[in-house]
């Protein structure tokens, strides 16, 4: 039982919901907000509300954006015949840091995970198939995370496209199994892109 006033306890609870924030860190953040100037707290809350109001998914690739199309899909110099499939928008940022990939992306917003009740219909898989069908795509690079769920998702997509002329490749395993793309360094991701192979 704590002796915190109810508004502070509520703020601690909300901070605790953030990934990587435990109860002690949440308490430090809450007391920082209490001690900080009121206009700083207002700017923080307005920034959060602004993100929730203005950020949505790109109508083509489902990456996050504040416009109808993200900056990558809007860029006419990108190779539209190659699509790199990732699980999350953070993965797009990680791959873009390598400056190696010149094609487009498709963000699934998850991976197939029967244990968690996530099937193919729960991620942006149908949209990927429609996008491939409606555009001249020559290669699909599967860049899902090297986890059980990521591998299952890649295999599922590969089987769906096995009867097409599209070259389906997978990132080379320079990325550690169980790791996430967002934590891989640029050199590792660059080598993984160069060493992709057909599956």
C-alpha positions as a printed Julia matrix, in Angstrom:
199×3 Matrix{Float64}:
  0.0     0.0     0.0
  1.39    3.4    -1.0
  0.75    6.81    0.48
  0.76    8.56   -2.9
 -2.12   10.92   -3.65
 -4.57    9.41   -6.16
 -3.46   11.57   -9.17
  0.19   10.5    -8.69
 -0.79    6.84   -8.28
 -2.81    7.08  -11.5
  0.15    8.63  -13.34
  2.5     5.91  -12.01
  0.05    3.25  -13.22
 -0.07    4.82  -16.7
  3.73    5.1   -16.96
  4.0     1.45  -15.81
  2.01    0.38  -18.87
  4.79    1.61  -21.19
  7.18   -1.08  -22.5
 10.38   -1.36  -20.48
  9.06    0.82  -17.63
  8.86   -0.88  -14.26
  7.17    0.45  -11.12
 10.28    2.26   -9.79
 11.0     3.98  -13.1
  7.32    4.91  -13.36
  7.54    6.51   -9.91
 10.65    8.51  -10.94
  8.89    9.71  -14.1
  5.76   10.66  -12.16
  7.76   12.68   -9.63
  9.71   14.32  -12.44
  6.39   15.49  -13.9
  5.3    16.77  -10.47
  8.54   18.78  -10.02
  8.76   20.02  -13.62
  7.08   23.2   -14.83
  3.41   22.96  -15.73
  4.02   24.09  -19.34
  6.43   21.15  -19.84
  3.73   18.71  -18.7
  1.24   20.4   -21.01
  3.67   20.11  -23.96
  4.19   16.42  -23.18
  0.46   15.72  -23.03
 -0.15   17.73  -26.22
  2.62   15.8   -28.03
  0.99   12.5   -27.02
 -2.45   13.69  -28.15
 -0.96   15.06  -31.39
  0.58   11.65  -32.18
 -2.72    9.88  -31.52
 -4.65   12.39  -33.66
 -2.26   12.78  -36.61
 -0.35    9.51  -37.04
 -2.01    6.77  -39.07
 -1.01    4.05  -41.54
  0.18    4.71  -45.09
 -2.56    3.71  -47.53
 -0.07    1.62  -49.54
  2.44   -0.01  -47.17
  0.88    0.49  -43.7
  3.97    2.23  -42.35
  3.25    5.06  -39.92
  2.84    8.52  -41.42
  1.06   11.82  -40.97
  0.05   11.97  -44.65
 -1.99    9.66  -46.93
  1.22    8.03  -48.2
  4.48    7.71  -46.28
  7.66    9.4   -47.53
  8.98    6.09  -48.93
  5.87    5.26  -50.98
  5.73    8.9   -52.17
  9.34    8.78  -53.39
  9.24    8.22  -57.18
 12.89    7.06  -57.24
 12.18    3.93  -55.16
 12.17    0.57  -56.99
  8.52   -0.43  -57.07
  9.26   -3.96  -58.3
 10.77   -4.99  -54.94
  8.83   -5.07  -51.66
 10.42   -5.78  -48.29
  7.94   -7.28  -45.81
  8.5    -6.4   -42.14
  6.55   -6.94  -38.92
  6.65   -3.41  -37.53
  7.32    0.21  -38.54
 10.45    0.19  -36.35
 11.87   -2.44  -38.72
 11.47   -0.04  -41.67
 13.56    2.54  -39.8
 16.21   -0.07  -38.99
 16.56   -1.17  -42.62
 16.5     2.4   -43.93
 19.52    3.21  -41.73
 21.61    0.83  -43.87
 20.95    2.96  -46.99
 21.17   -0.33  -48.97
 17.54   -1.04  -49.78
 15.96    1.04  -52.57
 12.59   -0.69  -52.9
  9.3    -0.35  -51.06
  8.02   -1.87  -47.8
  4.96   -3.62  -46.49
  4.35   -3.53  -42.73
  2.38   -6.52  -41.43
  1.83   -5.13  -37.92
  2.58   -8.43  -36.29
  3.4   -12.03  -37.05
  1.39  -15.24  -37.15
  1.31  -16.67  -33.64
 -1.3   -19.37  -32.96
 -0.26  -19.47  -29.27
 -1.32  -15.82  -28.97
 -4.41  -16.28  -31.1
 -2.94  -14.29  -34.03
 -3.7   -15.8   -37.41
 -3.06  -14.6   -40.99
 -6.3   -12.6   -40.92
 -5.06  -10.57  -37.91
 -2.1    -9.0   -39.71
 -1.87   -7.01  -42.98
 -1.41  -10.15  -45.07
 -4.52   -9.85  -47.23
 -3.47   -6.3   -48.09
 -0.02   -7.59  -49.13
 -1.52  -10.17  -51.5
 -3.82   -7.54  -53.06
 -0.87   -5.17  -53.43
  1.25   -7.82  -55.16
 -1.61   -8.77  -57.46
 -2.33   -5.15  -58.45
  1.29   -4.09  -59.04
  4.28   -5.34  -61.02
  6.28   -6.9   -58.2
  9.3    -9.03  -59.2
 10.75   -9.77  -55.75
  9.39  -10.02  -52.24
 12.0    -9.85  -49.46
 10.75  -11.45  -46.26
 12.36   -9.5   -43.42
 10.29  -10.74  -40.51
 12.13  -11.16  -37.22
 14.15  -14.39  -36.85
 11.8   -15.74  -34.17
  9.47  -18.74  -34.32
  6.58  -16.41  -35.18
  8.6   -14.5   -37.79
  9.78  -17.72  -39.43
  6.22  -19.12  -39.46
  4.95  -15.92  -41.07
  7.69  -16.01  -43.73
  6.98  -19.65  -44.54
  3.24  -18.94  -44.79
  3.82  -16.04  -47.23
  6.31  -18.12  -49.2
  3.78  -20.94  -49.63
  1.05  -18.47  -50.65
  3.27  -17.17  -53.46
  4.85  -20.48  -54.5
  2.74  -20.72  -57.68
  3.61  -17.19  -58.87
  6.57  -15.84  -60.84
  7.6   -13.6   -57.94
 11.04  -14.27  -56.49
 10.55  -14.72  -52.74
 13.72  -14.19  -50.7
 14.51  -14.12  -46.98
 17.05  -12.0   -45.14
 20.28  -13.92  -44.58
 20.77  -15.13  -41.04
 23.28  -12.53  -39.97
 20.7   -11.38  -37.46
 20.67  -13.42  -34.24
 17.75  -15.8   -33.76
 15.37  -14.41  -31.18
 16.51  -10.85  -31.93
 14.5    -7.93  -33.28
 15.47   -5.94  -36.37
 15.31   -2.63  -34.54
 18.25   -3.68  -32.3
 20.53   -4.91  -35.1
 23.36   -2.6   -36.19
 23.56   -1.15  -39.71
 26.41   -3.45  -40.82
 24.56   -6.61  -39.76
 21.37   -5.48  -41.51
 23.32   -4.44  -44.61
 25.01   -7.87  -44.84
 21.68   -9.59  -44.22
 20.13   -7.69  -47.14
 23.07   -8.54  -49.43
 22.95  -12.24  -48.51
 19.22  -12.79  -48.88
 18.24  -16.05  -50.52
 15.25  -17.68  -52.16
 13.08  -19.82  -49.89
